[in-house]
Amino acid sequence: MNSKQFELFKQQIKTLSPQQLHKLRGEITETLEGSNRVLITDEEQKLIASLFS
């Protein structure tokens, strides 16, 4: 999505009902939480922790 499309999307969001906004927020939260789950593996986390031990 380019910046012009994104700006149009933001304008369209303003027309949503409170119920639609709530549902959209839930879906965005799920997407963000899902993408944050696998930032680093357990092995990588242990290696990083060992650097500061």
mmCIF entry with sequence, helices, sheets and N, C-alpha, C, O atoms, coordinates in Angstrom:
data_MODEL
# 
_entry.id   MODEL 
# 
_entity.id                         1 
_entity.type                       polymer 
_entity.pdbx_number_of_molecules   1 
# 
_entity_poly.entity_id                      1 
_entity_poly.type                           'polypeptide(L)' 
_entity_poly.nstd_linkage                   no 
_entity_poly.nstd_monomer                   no 
_entity_poly.pdbx_seq_one_letter_code       MNSKQFELFKQQIKTLSPQQLHKLRGEITETLEGSNRVLITDEEQKLIASLFS 
_entity_poly.pdbx_seq_one_letter_code_can   MNSKQFELFKQQIKTLSPQQLHKLRGEITETLEGSNRVLITDEEQKLIASLFS 
_entity_poly.pdbx_strand_id                 A 
# 
loop_
_entity_poly_seq.entity_id 
_entity_poly_seq.num 
_entity_poly_seq.mon_id 
_entity_poly_seq.hetero 
1 1  MET n 
1 2  ASN n 
1 3  SER n 
1 4  LYS n 
1 5  GLN n 
1 6  PHE n 
1 7  GLU n 
1 8  LEU n 
1 9  PHE n 
1 10 LYS n 
1 11 GLN n 
1 12 GLN n 
1 13 ILE n 
1 14 LYS n 
1 15 THR n 
1 16 LEU n 
1 17 SER n 
1 18 PRO n 
1 19 GLN n 
1 20 GLN n 
1 21 LEU n 
1 22 HIS n 
1 23 LYS n 
1 24 LEU n 
1 25 ARG n 
1 26 GLY n 
1 27 GLU n 
1 28 ILE n 
1 29 THR n 
1 30 GLU n 
1 31 THR n 
1 32 LEU n 
1 33 GLU n 
1 34 GLY n 
1 35 SER n 
1 36 ASN n 
1 37 ARG n 
1 38 VAL n 
1 39 LEU n 
1 40 ILE n 
1 41 THR n 
1 42 ASP n 
1 43 GLU n 
1 44 GLU n 
1 45 GLN n 
1 46 LYS n 
1 47 LEU n 
1 48 ILE n 
1 49 ALA n 
1 50 SER n 
1 51 LEU n 
1 52 PHE n 
1 53 SER n 
# 
_struct_asym.id          A 
_struct_asym.entity_id   1 
# 
loop_
_struct_conf.conf_type_id 
_struct_conf.id 
_struct_conf.pdbx_PDB_helix_id 
_struct_conf.beg_label_comp_id 
_struct_conf.beg_label_asym_id 
_struct_conf.beg_label_seq_id 
_struct_conf.pdbx_beg_PDB_ins_code 
_struct_conf.end_label_comp_id 
_struct_conf.end_label_asym_id 
_struct_conf.end_label_seq_id 
_struct_conf.pdbx_end_PDB_ins_code 
_struct_conf.beg_auth_comp_id 
_struct_conf.beg_auth_asym_id 
_struct_conf.beg_auth_seq_id 
_struct_conf.end_auth_comp_id 
_struct_conf.end_auth_asym_id 
_struct_conf.end_auth_seq_id 
_struct_conf.pdbx_PDB_helix_class 
_struct_conf.details 
_struct_conf.pdbx_PDB_helix_length 
HELX_P HELX_P1 AA1 SER A 3  ? ILE A 13 ? SER A 3  ILE A 13 1 ? 11 
HELX_P HELX_P2 AA2 PRO A 18 ? ASN A 36 ? PRO A 18 ASN A 36 1 ? 19 
HELX_P HELX_P3 AA3 ASP A 42 ? LEU A 51 ? ASP A 42 LEU A 51 1 ? 10 
# 
_struct_conf_type.id          HELX_P 
_struct_conf_type.criteria    ? 
_struct_conf_type.reference   ? 
# 
loop_
_atom_site.group_PDB 
_atom_site.id 
_atom_site.type_symbol 
_atom_site.label_atom_id 
_atom_site.label_alt_id 
_atom_site.label_comp_id 
_atom_site.label_asym_id 
_atom_site.label_entity_id 
_atom_site.label_seq_id 
_atom_site.pdbx_PDB_ins_code 
_atom_site.Cartn_x 
_atom_site.Cartn_y 
_atom_site.Cartn_z 
_atom_site.occupancy 
_atom_site.B_iso_or_equiv 
_atom_site.pdbx_formal_charge 
_atom_site.auth_seq_id 
_atom_site.auth_comp_id 
_atom_site.auth_asym_id 
_atom_site.auth_atom_id 
_atom_site.pdbx_PDB_model_num 
ATOM 1   N N  . MET A 1 1  ? 0.857   -1.167  0.000  1.00 0.00 ? 1  MET A N  1 
ATOM 2   C CA . MET A 1 1  ? 0.000   0.000   0.000  1.00 0.00 ? 1  MET A CA 1 
ATOM 3   C C  . MET A 1 1  ? 0.903   1.229   0.000  1.00 0.00 ? 1  MET A C  1 
ATOM 4   O O  . MET A 1 1  ? 1.786   1.359   0.848  1.00 0.00 ? 1  MET A O  1 
ATOM 5   N N  . ASN A 1 2  ? 0.681   2.113   -0.940 1.00 0.00 ? 2  ASN A N  1 
ATOM 6   C CA . ASN A 1 2  ? 1.497   3.324   -0.975 1.00 0.00 ? 2  ASN A CA 1 
ATOM 7   C C  . ASN A 1 2  ? 0.932   4.371   -0.012 1.00 0.00 ? 2  ASN A C  1 
ATOM 8   O O  . ASN A 1 2  ? -0.139  4.175   0.564  1.00 0.00 ? 2  ASN A O  1 
ATOM 9   N N  . SER A 1 3  ? 1.646   5.472   0.160  1.00 0.00 ? 3  SER A N  1 
ATOM 10  C CA . SER A 1 3  ? 1.244   6.472   1.155  1.00 0.00 ? 3  SER A CA 1 
ATOM 11  C C  . SER A 1 3  ? -0.085  7.135   0.807  1.00 0.00 ? 3  SER A C  1 
ATOM 12  O O  . SER A 1 3  ? -0.854  7.469   1.709  1.00 0.00 ? 3  SER A O  1 
ATOM 13  N N  . LYS A 1 4  ? -0.369  7.329   -0.462 1.00 0.00 ? 4  LYS A N  1 
ATOM 14  C CA . LYS A 1 4  ? -1.652  7.937   -0.853 1.00 0.00 ? 4  LYS A CA 1 
ATOM 15  C C  . LYS A 1 4  ? -2.813  7.000   -0.508 1.00 0.00 ? 4  LYS A C  1 
ATOM 16  O O  . LYS A 1 4  ? -3.847  7.442   -0.008 1.00 0.00 ? 4  LYS A O  1 
ATOM 17  N N  . GLN A 1 5  ? -2.633  5.709   -0.779 1.00 0.00 ? 5  GLN A N  1 
ATOM 18  C CA . GLN A 1 5  ? -3.663  4.725   -0.442 1.00 0.00 ? 5  GLN A CA 1 
ATOM 19  C C  . GLN A 1 5  ? -3.858  4.646   1.068  1.00 0.00 ? 5  GLN A C  1 
ATOM 20  O O  . GLN A 1 5  ? -4.980  4.502   1.551  1.00 0.00 ? 5  GLN A O  1 
ATOM 21  N N  . PHE A 1 6  ? -2.757  4.743   1.806  1.00 0.00 ? 6  PHE A N  1 
ATOM 22  C CA . PHE A 1 6  ? -2.842  4.686   3.261  1.00 0.00 ? 6  PHE A CA 1 
ATOM 23  C C  . PHE A 1 6  ? -3.619  5.880   3.805  1.00 0.00 ? 6  PHE A C  1 
ATOM 24  O O  . PHE A 1 6  ? -4.443  5.725   4.707  1.00 0.00 ? 6  PHE A O  1 
ATOM 25  N N  . GLU A 1 7  ? -3.365  7.059   3.268  1.00 0.00 ? 7  GLU A N  1 
ATOM 26  C CA . GLU A 1 7  ? -4.091  8.253   3.709  1.00 0.00 ? 7  GLU A CA 1 
ATOM 27  C C  . GLU A 1 7  ? -5.581  8.124   3.407  1.00 0.00 ? 7  GLU A C  1 
ATOM 28  O O  . GLU A 1 7  ? -6.410  8.518   4.227  1.00 0.00 ? 7  GLU A O  1 
ATOM 29  N N  . LEU A 1 8  ? -5.928  7.585   2.254  1.00 0.00 ? 8  LEU A N  1 
ATOM 30  C CA . LEU A 1 8  ? -7.327  7.352   1.899  1.00 0.00 ? 8  LEU A CA 1 
ATOM 31  C C  . LEU A 1 8  ? -7.953  6.350   2.869  1.00 0.00 ? 8  LEU A C  1 
ATOM 32  O O  . LEU A 1 8  ? -9.085  6.529   3.317  1.00 0.00 ? 8  LEU A O  1 
ATOM 33  N N  . PHE A 1 9  ? -7.210  5.305   3.182  1.00 0.00 ? 9  PHE A N  1 
ATOM 34  C CA . PHE A 1 9  ? -7.674  4.300   4.129  1.00 0.00 ? 9  PHE A CA 1 
ATOM 35  C C  . PHE A 1 9  ? -7.971  4.935   5.488  1.00 0.00 ? 9  PHE A C  1 
ATOM 36  O O  . PHE A 1 9  ? -8.996  4.637   6.100  1.00 0.00 ? 9  PHE A O  1 
ATOM 37  N N  . LYS A 1 10 ? -7.087  5.802   5.958  1.00 0.00 ? 10 LYS A N  1 
ATOM 38  C CA . LYS A 1 10 ? -7.299  6.474   7.245  1.00 0.00 ? 10 LYS A CA 1 
ATOM 39  C C  . LYS A 1 10 ? -8.563  7.326   7.210  1.00 0.00 ? 10 LYS A C  1 
ATOM 40  O O  . LYS A 1 10 ? -9.287  7.392   8.204  1.00 0.00 ? 10 LYS A O  1 
ATOM 41  N N  . GLN A 1 11 ? -8.838  7.973   6.092  1.00 0.00 ? 11 GLN A N  1 
ATOM 42  C CA . GLN A 1 11 ? -10.057 8.772   5.966  1.00 0.00 ? 11 GLN A CA 1 
ATOM 43  C C  . GLN A 1 11 ? -11.297 7.873   6.000  1.00 0.00 ? 11 GLN A C  1 
ATOM 44  O O  . GLN A 1 11 ? -12.310 8.222   6.607  1.00 0.00 ? 11 GLN A O  1 
ATOM 45  N N  . GLN A 1 12 ? -11.207 6.724   5.347  1.00 0.00 ? 12 GLN A N  1 
ATOM 46  C CA . GLN A 1 12 ? -12.337 5.794   5.324  1.00 0.00 ? 12 GLN A CA 1 
ATOM 47  C C  . GLN A 1 12 ? -12.621 5.231   6.711  1.00 0.00 ? 12 GLN A C  1 
ATOM 48  O O  . GLN A 1 12 ? -13.772 4.950   7.044  1.00 0.00 ? 12 GLN A O  1 
ATOM 49  N N  . ILE A 1 13 ? -11.595 5.068   7.509  1.00 0.00 ? 13 ILE A N  1 
ATOM 50  C CA . ILE A 1 13 ? -11.777 4.555   8.874  1.00 0.00 ? 13 ILE A CA 1 
ATOM 51  C C  . ILE A 1 13 ? -12.687 5.480   9.673  1.00 0.00 ? 13 ILE A C  1 
ATOM 52  O O  . ILE A 1 13 ? -13.454 5.020   10.519 1.00 0.00 ? 13 ILE A O  1 
ATOM 53  N N  . LYS A 1 14 ? -12.606 6.765   9.410  1.00 0.00 ? 14 LYS A N  1 
ATOM 54  C CA . LYS A 1 14 ? -13.416 7.740   10.146 1.00 0.00 ? 14 LYS A CA 1 
ATOM 55  C C  . LYS A 1 14 ? -14.908 7.557   9.909  1.00 0.00 ? 14 LYS A C  1 
ATOM 56  O O  . LYS A 1 14 ? -15.719 8.074   10.677 1.00 0.00 ? 14 LYS A O  1 
ATOM 57  N N  . THR A 1 15 ? -15.285 6.833   8.863  1.00 0.00 ? 15 THR A N  1 
ATOM 58  C CA . THR A 1 15 ? -16.704 6.621   8.565  1.00 0.00 ? 15 THR A CA 1 
ATOM 59  C C  . THR A 1 15 ? -17.261 5.359   9.228  1.00 0.00 ? 15 THR A C  1 
ATOM 60  O O  . THR A 1 15 ? -18.460 5.094   9.135  1.00 0.00 ? 15 THR A O  1 
ATOM 61  N N  . LEU A 1 16 ? -16.416 4.587   9.887  1.00 0.00 ? 16 LEU A N  1 
ATOM 62  C CA . LEU A 1 16 ? -16.858 3.342   10.511 1.00 0.00 ? 16 LEU A CA 1 
ATOM 63  C C  . LEU A 1 16 ? -17.651 3.607   11.786 1.00 0.00 ? 16 LEU A C  1 
ATOM 64  O O  . LEU A 1 16 ? -17.444 4.611   12.468 1.00 0.00 ? 16 LEU A O  1 
ATOM 65  N N  . SER A 1 17 ? -18.554 2.694   12.087 1.00 0.00 ? 17 SER A N  1 
ATOM 66  C CA . SER A 1 17 ? -19.322 2.784   13.327 1.00 0.00 ? 17 SER A CA 1 
ATOM 67  C C  . SER A 1 17 ? -18.428 2.367   14.497 1.00 0.00 ? 17 SER A C  1 
ATOM 68  O O  . SER A 1 17 ? -17.384 1.747   14.290 1.00 0.00 ? 17 SER A O  1 
ATOM 69  N N  . PRO A 1 18 ? -18.834 2.705   15.722 1.00 0.00 ? 18 PRO A N  1 
ATOM 70  C CA . PRO A 1 18 ? -18.052 2.274   16.886 1.00 0.00 ? 18 PRO A CA 1 
ATOM 71  C C  . PRO A 1 18 ? -17.866 0.752   16.940 1.00 0.00 ? 18 PRO A C  1 
ATOM 72  O O  . PRO A 1 18 ? -16.796 0.271   17.312 1.00 0.00 ? 18 PRO A O  1 
ATOM 73  N N  . GLN A 1 19 ? -18.894 0.006   16.574 1.00 0.00 ? 19 GLN A N  1 
ATOM 74  C CA . GLN A 1 19 ? -18.786 -1.451  16.579 1.00 0.00 ? 19 GLN A CA 1 
ATOM 75  C C  . GLN A 1 19 ? -17.759 -1.921  15.553 1.00 0.00 ? 19 GLN A C  1 
ATOM 76  O O  . GLN A 1 19 ? -16.969 -2.824  15.828 1.00 0.00 ? 19 GLN A O  1 
ATOM 77  N N  . GLN A 1 20 ? -17.772 -1.308  14.375 1.00 0.00 ? 20 GLN A N  1 
ATOM 78  C CA . GLN A 1 20 ? -16.811 -1.674  13.338 1.00 0.00 ? 20 GLN A CA 1 
ATOM 79  C C  . GLN A 1 20 ? -15.391 -1.312  13.761 1.00 0.00 ? 20 GLN A C  1 
ATOM 80  O O  . GLN A 1 20 ? -14.454 -2.071  13.515 1.00 0.00 ? 20 GLN A O  1 
ATOM 81  N N  . LEU A 1 21 ? -15.235 -0.152  14.397 1.00 0.00 ? 21 LEU A N  1 
ATOM 82  C CA . LEU A 1 21 ? -13.915 0.259   14.878 1.00 0.00 ? 21 LEU A CA 1 
ATOM 83  C C  . LEU A 1 21 ? -13.393 -0.715  15.929 1.00 0.00 ? 21 LEU A C  1 
ATOM 84  O O  . LEU A 1 21 ? -12.214 -1.070  15.930 1.00 0.00 ? 21 LEU A O  1 
ATOM 85  N N  . HIS A 1 22 ? -14.277 -1.140  16.815 1.00 0.00 ? 22 HIS A N  1 
ATOM 86  C CA . HIS A 1 22 ? -13.875 -2.085  17.861 1.00 0.00 ? 22 HIS A CA 1 
ATOM 87  C C  . HIS A 1 22 ? -13.418 -3.401  17.242 1.00 0.00 ? 22 HIS A C  1 
ATOM 88  O O  . HIS A 1 22 ? -12.401 -3.961  17.652 1.00 0.00 ? 22 HIS A O  1 
ATOM 89  N N  . LYS A 1 23 ? -14.159 -3.892  16.267 1.00 0.00 ? 23 LYS A N  1 
ATOM 90  C CA . LYS A 1 23 ? -13.785 -5.141  15.599 1.00 0.00 ? 23 LYS A CA 1 
ATOM 91  C C  . LYS A 1 23 ? -12.454 -4.981  14.871 1.00 0.00 ? 23 LYS A C  1 
ATOM 92  O O  . LYS A 1 23 ? -11.605 -5.871  14.921 1.00 0.00 ? 23 LYS A O  1 
ATOM 93  N N  . LEU A 1 24 ? -12.271 -3.859  14.201 1.00 0.00 ? 24 LEU A N  1 
ATOM 94  C CA . LEU A 1 24 ? -11.022 -3.596  13.492 1.00 0.00 ? 24 LEU A CA 1 
ATOM 95  C C  . LEU A 1 24 ? -9.852  -3.532  14.468 1.00 0.00 ? 24 LEU A C  1 
ATOM 96  O O  . LEU A 1 24 ? -8.781  -4.075  14.196 1.00 0.00 ? 24 LEU A O  1 
ATOM 97  N N  . ARG A 1 25 ? -10.058 -2.870  15.598 1.00 0.00 ? 25 ARG A N  1 
ATOM 98  C CA . ARG A 1 25 ? -9.004  -2.790  16.609 1.00 0.00 ? 25 ARG A CA 1 
ATOM 99  C C  . ARG A 1 25 ? -8.613  -4.182  17.094 1.00 0.00 ? 25 ARG A C  1 
ATOM 100 O O  . ARG A 1 25 ? -7.429  -4.473  17.260 1.00 0.00 ? 25 ARG A O  1 
ATOM 101 N N  . GLY A 1 26 ? -9.604  -5.040  17.320 1.00 0.00 ? 26 GLY A N  1 
ATOM 102 C CA . GLY A 1 26 ? -9.317  -6.403  17.747 1.00 0.00 ? 26 GLY A CA 1 
ATOM 103 C C  . GLY A 1 26 ? -8.496  -7.160  16.716 1.00 0.00 ? 26 GLY A C  1 
ATOM 104 O O  . GLY A 1 26 ? -7.560  -7.877  17.069 1.00 0.00 ? 26 GLY A O  1 
ATOM 105 N N  . GLU A 1 27 ? -8.842  -7.003  15.446 1.00 0.00 ? 27 GLU A N  1 
ATOM 106 C CA . GLU A 1 27 ? -8.101  -7.692  14.388 1.00 0.00 ? 27 GLU A CA 1 
ATOM 107 C C  . GLU A 1 27 ? -6.680  -7.154  14.261 1.00 0.00 ? 27 GLU A C  1 
ATOM 108 O O  . GLU A 1 27 ? -5.743  -7.917  14.024 1.00 0.00 ? 27 GLU A O  1 
ATOM 109 N N  . ILE A 1 28 ? -6.520  -5.844  14.419 1.00 0.00 ? 28 ILE A N  1 
ATOM 110 C CA . ILE A 1 28 ? -5.183  -5.249  14.360 1.00 0.00 ? 28 ILE A CA 1 
ATOM 111 C C  . ILE A 1 28 ? -4.341  -5.757  15.529 1.00 0.00 ? 28 ILE A C  1 
ATOM 112 O O  . ILE A 1 28 ? -3.173  -6.104  15.353 1.00 0.00 ? 28 ILE A O  1 
ATOM 113 N N  . THR A 1 29 ? -4.931  -5.799  16.715 1.00 0.00 ? 29 THR A N  1 
ATOM 114 C CA . THR A 1 29 ? -4.219  -6.287  17.896 1.00 0.00 ? 29 THR A CA 1 
ATOM 115 C C  . THR A 1 29 ? -3.774  -7.730  17.703 1.00 0.00 ? 29 THR A C  1 
ATOM 116 O O  . THR A 1 29 ? -2.638  -8.077  18.026 1.00 0.00 ? 29 THR A O  1 
ATOM 117 N N  . GLU A 1 30 ? -4.661  -8.574  17.179 1.00 0.00 ? 30 GLU A N  1 
ATOM 118 C CA . GLU A 1 30 ? -4.297  -9.968  16.928 1.00 0.00 ? 30 GLU A CA 1 
ATOM 119 C C  . GLU A 1 30 ? -3.139  -10.065 15.945 1.00 0.00 ? 30 GLU A C  1 
ATOM 120 O O  . GLU A 1 30 ? -2.227  -10.871 16.131 1.00 0.00 ? 30 GLU A O  1 
ATOM 121 N N  . THR A 1 31 ? -3.175  -9.251  14.910 1.00 0.00 ? 31 THR A N  1 
ATOM 122 C CA . THR A 1 31 ? -2.109  -9.265  13.906 1.00 0.00 ? 31 THR A CA 1 
ATOM 123 C C  . THR A 1 31 ? -0.785  -8.833  14.525 1.00 0.00 ? 31 THR A C  1 
ATOM 124 O O  . THR A 1 31 ? 0.249   -9.456  14.285 1.00 0.00 ? 31 THR A O  1 
ATOM 125 N N  . LEU A 1 32 ? -0.817  -7.770  15.319 1.00 0.00 ? 32 LEU A N  1 
ATOM 126 C CA . LEU A 1 32 ? 0.411   -7.280  15.943 1.00 0.00 ? 32 LEU A CA 1 
ATOM 127 C C  . LEU A 1 32 ? 0.961   -8.280  16.948 1.00 0.00 ? 32 LEU A C  1 
ATOM 128 O O  . LEU A 1 32 ? 2.169   -8.509  16.994 1.00 0.00 ? 32 LEU A O  1 
ATOM 129 N N  . GLU A 1 33 ? 0.095   -8.875  17.746 1.00 0.00 ? 33 GLU A N  1 
ATOM 130 C CA . GLU A 1 33 ? 0.554   -9.856  18.727 1.00 0.00 ? 33 GLU A CA 1 
ATOM 131 C C  . GLU A 1 33 ? 1.124   -11.077 18.035 1.00 0.00 ? 33 GLU A C  1 
ATOM 132 O O  . GLU A 1 33 ? 2.116   -11.641 18.497 1.00 0.00 ? 33 GLU A O  1 
ATOM 133 N N  . GLY A 1 34 ? 0.523   -11.489 16.951 1.00 0.00 ? 34 GLY A N  1 
ATOM 134 C CA . GLY A 1 34 ? 1.022   -12.637 16.204 1.00 0.00 ? 34 GLY A CA 1 
ATOM 135 C C  . GLY A 1 34 ? 2.380   -12.372 15.608 1.00 0.00 ? 34 GLY A C  1 
ATOM 136 O O  . GLY A 1 34 ? 3.232   -13.261 15.585 1.00 0.00 ? 34 GLY A O  1 
ATOM 137 N N  . SER A 1 35 ? 2.598   -11.164 15.123 1.00 0.00 ? 35 SER A N  1 
ATOM 138 C CA . SER A 1 35 ? 3.892   -10.847 14.516 1.00 0.00 ? 35 SER A CA 1 
ATOM 139 C C  . SER A 1 35 ? 4.976   -10.672 15.568 1.00 0.00 ? 35 SER A C  1 
ATOM 140 O O  . SER A 1 35 ? 6.161   -10.797 15.259 1.00 0.00 ? 35 SER A O  1 
ATOM 141 N N  . ASN A 1 36 ? 4.589   -10.385 16.804 1.00 0.00 ? 36 ASN A N  1 
ATOM 142 C CA . ASN A 1 36 ? 5.576   -10.201 17.871 1.00 0.00 ? 36 ASN A CA 1 
ATOM 143 C C  . ASN A 1 36 ? 5.981   -11.512 18.524 1.00 0.00 ? 36 ASN A C  1 
ATOM 144 O O  . ASN A 1 36 ? 6.978   -11.560 19.243 1.00 0.00 ? 36 ASN A O  1 
ATOM 145 N N  . ARG A 1 37 ? 5.238   -12.553 18.290 1.00 0.00 ? 37 ARG A N  1 
ATOM 146 C CA . ARG A 1 37 ? 5.504   -13.815 18.980 1.00 0.00 ? 37 ARG A CA 1 
ATOM 147 C C  . ARG A 1 37 ? 6.824   -14.451 18.581 1.00 0.00 ? 37 ARG A C  1 
ATOM 148 O O  . ARG A 1 37 ? 7.450   -15.119 19.404 1.00 0.00 ? 37 ARG A O  1 
ATOM 149 N N  . VAL A 1 38 ? 7.257   -14.267 17.364 1.00 0.00 ? 38 VAL A N  1 
ATOM 150 C CA . VAL A 1 38 ? 8.433   -14.993 16.883 1.00 0.00 ? 38 VAL A CA 1 
ATOM 151 C C  . VAL A 1 38 ? 9.531   -14.018 16.468 1.00 0.00 ? 38 VAL A C  1 
ATOM 152 O O  . VAL A 1 38 ? 10.139  -14.181 15.409 1.00 0.00 ? 38 VAL A O  1 
ATOM 153 N N  . LEU A 1 39 ? 9.785   -13.019 17.284 1.00 0.00 ? 39 LEU A N  1 
ATOM 154 C CA . LEU A 1 39 ? 10.846  -12.076 16.955 1.00 0.00 ? 39 LEU A CA 1 
ATOM 155 C C  . LEU A 1 39 ? 12.208  -12.732 17.075 1.00 0.00 ? 39 LEU A C  1 
ATOM 156 O O  . LEU A 1 39 ? 13.063  -12.573 16.204 1.00 0.00 ? 39 LEU A O  1 
ATOM 157 N N  . ILE A 1 40 ? 12.409  -13.478 18.171 1.00 0.00 ? 40 ILE A N  1 
ATOM 158 C CA . ILE A 1 40 ? 13.658  -14.233 18.326 1.00 0.00 ? 40 ILE A CA 1 
ATOM 159 C C  . ILE A 1 40 ? 13.322  -15.604 18.898 1.00 0.00 ? 40 ILE A C  1 
ATOM 160 O O  . ILE A 1 40 ? 12.337  -15.772 19.617 1.00 0.00 ? 40 ILE A O  1 
ATOM 161 N N  . THR A 1 41 ? 14.149  -16.563 18.569 1.00 0.00 ? 41 THR A N  1 
ATOM 162 C CA . THR A 1 41 ? 13.940  -17.922 19.078 1.00 0.00 ? 41 THR A CA 1 
ATOM 163 C C  . THR A 1 41 ? 14.444  -18.013 20.515 1.00 0.00 ? 41 THR A C  1 
ATOM 164 O O  . THR A 1 41 ? 15.132  -17.117 21.003 1.00 0.00 ? 41 THR A O  1 
ATOM 165 N N  . ASP A 1 42 ? 14.093  -19.103 21.180 1.00 0.00 ? 42 ASP A N  1 
ATOM 166 C CA . ASP A 1 42 ? 14.579  -19.330 22.546 1.00 0.00 ? 42 ASP A CA 1 
ATOM 167 C C  . ASP A 1 42 ? 16.102  -19.384 22.572 1.00 0.00 ? 42 ASP A C  1 
ATOM 168 O O  . ASP A 1 42 ? 16.741  -18.850 23.478 1.00 0.00 ? 42 ASP A O  1 
ATOM 169 N N  . GLU A 1 43 ? 16.665  -20.031 21.573 1.00 0.00 ? 43 GLU A N  1 
ATOM 170 C CA . GLU A 1 43 ? 18.125  -20.143 21.492 1.00 0.00 ? 43 GLU A CA 1 
ATOM 171 C C  . GLU A 1 43 ? 18.768  -18.764 21.369 1.00 0.00 ? 43 GLU A C  1 
ATOM 172 O O  . GLU A 1 43 ? 19.768  -18.482 22.029 1.00 0.00 ? 43 GLU A O  1 
ATOM 173 N N  . GLU A 1 44 ? 18.205  -17.915 20.536 1.00 0.00 ? 44 GLU A N  1 
ATOM 174 C CA . GLU A 1 44 ? 18.740  -16.562 20.374 1.00 0.00 ? 44 GLU A CA 1 
ATOM 175 C C  . GLU A 1 44 ? 18.598  -15.767 21.664 1.00 0.00 ? 44 GLU A C  1 
ATOM 176 O O  . GLU A 1 44 ? 19.497  -15.013 22.037 1.00 0.00 ? 44 GLU A O  1 
ATOM 177 N N  . GLN A 1 45 ? 17.469  -15.936 22.343 1.00 0.00 ? 45 GLN A N  1 
ATOM 178 C CA . GLN A 1 45 ? 17.249  -15.230 23.600 1.00 0.00 ? 45 GLN A CA 1 
ATOM 179 C C  . GLN A 1 45 ? 18.271  -15.660 24.651 1.00 0.00 ? 45 GLN A C  1 
ATOM 180 O O  . GLN A 1 45 ? 18.791  -14.819 25.385 1.00 0.00 ? 45 GLN A O  1 
ATOM 181 N N  . LYS A 1 46 ? 18.561  -16.952 24.731 1.00 0.00 ? 46 LYS A N  1 
ATOM 182 C CA . LYS A 1 46 ? 19.555  -17.453 25.689 1.00 0.00 ? 46 LYS A CA 1 
ATOM 183 C C  . LYS A 1 46 ? 20.943  -16.911 25.367 1.00 0.00 ? 46 LYS A C  1 
ATOM 184 O O  . LYS A 1 46 ? 21.698  -16.551 26.270 1.00 0.00 ? 46 LYS A O  1 
ATOM 185 N N  . LEU A 1 47 ? 21.278  -16.852 24.086 1.00 0.00 ? 47 LEU A N  1 
ATOM 186 C CA . LEU A 1 47 ? 22.573  -16.326 23.676 1.00 0.00 ? 47 LEU A CA 1 
ATOM 187 C C  . LEU A 1 47 ? 22.705  -14.859 24.078 1.00 0.00 ? 47 LEU A C  1 
ATOM 188 O O  . LEU A 1 47 ? 23.736  -14.447 24.610 1.00 0.00 ? 47 LEU A O  1 
ATOM 189 N N  . ILE A 1 48 ? 21.676  -14.086 23.828 1.00 0.00 ? 48 ILE A N  1 
ATOM 190 C CA . ILE A 1 48 ? 21.700  -12.667 24.190 1.00 0.00 ? 48 ILE A CA 1 
ATOM 191 C C  . ILE A 1 48 ? 21.821  -12.515 25.703 1.00 0.00 ? 48 ILE A C  1 
ATOM 192 O O  . ILE A 1 48 ? 22.596  -11.688 26.184 1.00 0.00 ? 48 ILE A O  1 
ATOM 193 N N  . ALA A 1 49 ? 21.064  -13.305 26.450 1.00 0.00 ? 49 ALA A N  1 
ATOM 194 C CA . ALA A 1 49 ? 21.125  -13.240 27.909 1.00 0.00 ? 49 ALA A CA 1 
ATOM 195 C C  . ALA A 1 49 ? 22.514  -13.591 28.414 1.00 0.00 ? 49 ALA A C  1 
ATOM 196 O O  . ALA A 1 49 ? 22.995  -12.998 29.379 1.00 0.00 ? 49 ALA A O  1 
ATOM 197 N N  . SER A 1 50 ? 23.159  -14.553 27.766 1.00 0.00 ? 50 SER A N  1 
ATOM 198 C CA . SER A 1 50 ? 24.499  -14.957 28.201 1.00 0.00 ? 50 SER A CA 1 
ATOM 199 C C  . SER A 1 50 ? 25.521  -13.843 27.993 1.00 0.00 ? 50 SER A C  1 
ATOM 200 O O  . SER A 1 50 ? 26.532  -13.795 28.693 1.00 0.00 ? 50 SER A O  1 
ATOM 201 N N  . LEU A 1 51 ? 25.273  -12.966 27.058 1.00 0.00 ? 51 LEU A N  1 
ATOM 202 C CA . LEU A 1 51 ? 26.191  -11.849 26.818 1.00 0.00 ? 51 LEU A CA 1 
ATOM 203 C C  . LEU A 1 51 ? 26.207  -10.870 27.986 1.00 0.00 ? 51 LEU A C  1 
ATOM 204 O O  . LEU A 1 51 ? 27.191  -10.160 28.192 1.00 0.00 ? 51 LEU A O  1 
ATOM 205 N N  . PHE A 1 52 ? 25.113  -10.831 28.753 1.00 0.00 ? 52 PHE A N  1 
ATOM 206 C CA . PHE A 1 52 ? 25.003  -9.892  29.857 1.00 0.00 ? 52 PHE A CA 1 
ATOM 207 C C  . PHE A 1 52 ? 25.135  -10.565 31.216 1.00 0.00 ? 52 PHE A C  1 
ATOM 208 O O  . PHE A 1 52 ? 24.892  -9.933  32.244 1.00 0.00 ? 52 PHE A O  1 
ATOM 209 N N  . SER A 1 53 ? 25.512  -11.824 31.234 1.00 0.00 ? 53 SER A N  1 
ATOM 210 C CA . SER A 1 53 ? 25.656  -12.555 32.507 1.00 0.00 ? 53 SER A CA 1 
ATOM 211 C C  . SER A 1 53 ? 27.062  -12.423 33.043 1.00 0.00 ? 53 SER A C  1 
ATOM 212 O O  . SER A 1 53 ? 27.373  -12.969 34.101 1.00 0.00 ? 53 SER A O  1 
# 
